[in-house]
């Protein structure tokens, strides 16, 4: 599947991440038709932390569709995440979702928090 990047796309996801997200969506009927919401909030060991949930798109959300998976970001989080790429690795060590955020000045070892 191709990516449909809209003007308001803040983050992109790799094909590997899209496959994992699609599998997660397919395994839970409650999330059918929802998008991946990526957000930041205060917390974590570096000041801000990432979060991801399946959610409906809201009127003020920014987003796009990548490899058949919808991704949305709220306007507050967009300020911190613009240009980020989400990848997925199933490696035994260090596997999982990884966010490469060009706006992060520093990040912690766990990869789930950052400072901007």
C-alpha positions, 0 to 999 in steps of 0.5 A: 500500500502507498502512503497518502501524505496530506498537507497536515501530516505531522509525523510519518510511519514506516512500512514496518510500523504500519504493518504492526499497527494494522495487525493490532487494529485487526486483532481488536474489533473495538478499534476498527476504523480508528487511527493511531493517535500520537501525542506528547505530554509532560512527564518521563525522565526527560520532561516530555513523554510520547504516547500512542493510542487508537482514537477517532479523528477530531476536527482540529487534528493533523494527520495523514495515512501511511501504508493504509494506517491513519495517524493523527496528532493534536495541535499541541503535540504537533508543535513538538513532533513535526517531522518525526518518523515512527518505526517498529522493530521486532528485535529481542533487544531494543524492539518495539516502536521507536520515534525519531524526533528531529525536534528533541534536544535530548532523549532518555535511554528508554526512548519514550521521553525527550526534552525540546 
